[in-house]
Amino acid sequence: MSGSRKIIPAICIAALCAFVNTASPAYCAETAKVLRVMDADVLRVTYKGKVEYVRLAGIEINETPSDNETIKTTLSGNLNLEFIVSLKGKNKPVIMSEKNRLAVLFTRRTVKPGDEVVIEIDGRRRDEHKMLLCYVFLPKGKFLNEELVKAGFAKVSEEPYVRYRERLMSAYTTARKEKRGGKTYSVK
């Protein structure tokens, strides 16, 4: 009887190791508290007792206006200047398209300071600005990355590994068919 008791845990451990070795990369869902929405795809959060900047993984938002769009500067108060200046340089003005301004407003209406969110850190962990790359799930179960794509404000990243690629591509296809985003988003 004692021999079978040793075999069962060994089988469980072997099965777990086989699963971990085939899952690539390993993801872990953890909670974070939102402190501020910095940009359409950047949140400032408290995570593991530290303040961190989180960039939404798997999506891309074009933040540069096209030639025919009205240029908006961050001087209008739409973004946190301290954060933007730290990324762009003190003497370089930051310009924002109308669509990006609406995307920021959309994110601010979707996630609020004080919200507890669930984050899954992307396999690359951090971007070139040392922000955590995460998939963010909201308190009511919505997937923030997907919500931005559904609303027409983001497209799916061309990175080789996007964990939720099929889900995000489905949202992107629907948004394009329904011509969502930009001026079609009502800011009331």
N, C-alpha and C positions, 0 to 999 in steps of 0.2 A: 504494500500500500504506500509506503514512503517513497518508493521509486516513481510511482505515478504522480505523486504530489510535486516532485521535482521536474517531471516532464512537462506538465501543463504550463508552469511559468516560463520554461525554456521555449516552448512553442509560441507563447504570447510575445516574448521578447524577440524571437526570430521574425515573427510576422510584423511587428512594429518596425524593426530595422529594415525589413524589405520594403515597407511602405515609405519610410523616411528616405531611403536611398533612391526610390523611383520618383518621389515628389520633388520637383525642381522648379524654382527654389522653395525652401520651406517658408511658410507664412504663419504669422501669429497675430490674431486679432486682440488688440488692447484698447483700453479706453483713454481718452484725452478730454480735457475741458477746453472749450473754445474761449479765448480771451478777446479776439478781434478778427474780423474779416479784413485782410490787408489788400487783397486784389481778387479778381474773379476766381483765380485758382490758387490763392495763397491764404492760409489761415495762421494766426498766431495762437498756439495752444500751450497748455500745461500738460506735459507728458513725463511720467516717471519723476515728478518733482522738479522738473526743469522747464523753463520757457523755451519752446522750439517753434520754428517756422516750418509749416507743412505745405508742400506743393502737391497738388492733385496729380497722381500718376496716371499714365495711360491716355491722357488727353492733351491737346494743344489748343491754346487760344491765341489768335493773332492779335497782338496788342498794338500794332502799328497801323495808323490810318492809311487808307488809300488816298491817292491824289485828290479825288473829288469829295472827300469827307471833310467836314469841319473839324479842325484840330482843336482838341480840348487839352488844356494843361492841368497838371495836378494842383495848380494854384487855385482852381475852383473848389478845392476841398474834397474831391472825390476819393482821394487816396491818402494814406499816411505818408507825408513828405519825408519824414525821418527815415523810414524804411526804404523808400524809392531812392533817395539820395545815396544811401549806403550801398545800393546796388549799382546805380548808374553814374555816380560821380557828382560832386557838388555843383559844378558849373554847366552841366548839360541838362537842358530842359527835357522833361518827360512828356511825351505827347500820347494822347489816348484817342482812339476812334470812338465814334458815337456808339457803335456796336459793343465795344469793350466797356464803355461807361455803363451801358444797360446790363451787360454781363455782371459787372461788379454789383449793381443794384439787385440783380436777380439773386446772386449769392448771399448778399446781406439780408434779403428777405427769406431765404431758404434756411440759413443757419445763423443763429444769434449768439452773442457773447453769453457765456454761462451754460450753453448746451453741452451735454456730455455726448461725445461721439465715439464711435468705434473706428479705429484706424488699423489698416493692414499695411505694413511697410513693404514697399516694392523691393524686389531683389537687389537693385542697385543701391538702395538705402538713401543716398543723398545726391543732390544735383550739384552743378558747378558753383552754386552759391551756398552750399552746405545746408540746404533745406532738406528735411526728410521728404522722401517721395512716398506718398501714401494713397491708398484707396480709402475714402471716408464714407462711413455709414452714419446716417442721422438718427436721432432718437426714435423717430416713428418708422424706422426700417428703410427709409429711402437711401439710395446710393447717390451721394452728391456728385461724383464724377459723371455718372450717367444722367443725372438731372440737367447738368449743364449741356451735355450733348443733345438730349431730348429737346431742350429749349432752343437749340440752334446756335448756341454761343461757343461751342467747342467742336473739334473734330478728333477722331481717334489718332493717337500718336503712331508714328511710323517706326517706333522702336521695335526691335525684333521680338521682344517678349513683353506682351501686355496680358496680364492675367485674365482680365475680363473682356478680351478683344471681341468675342462673338456678341456679348451683351451690349457693349458699346457700339459696335458696328450696326446692330439692329436699331438702336436708338438714333444713330446718325442717319441711316437710310430713311427712317420715318420722318425725322426732322427736315431732311432735304425734300422729300416728297410733299410735305405739308408747308414748305417754305417758312420754317420757323426761324426766329432769331432776329437780331438787329431791330429794325423799326416795327416789327410785328409784335414785339414784347411790350405790353402795356405797363407803364410805370404809374400806378395810381396810388 
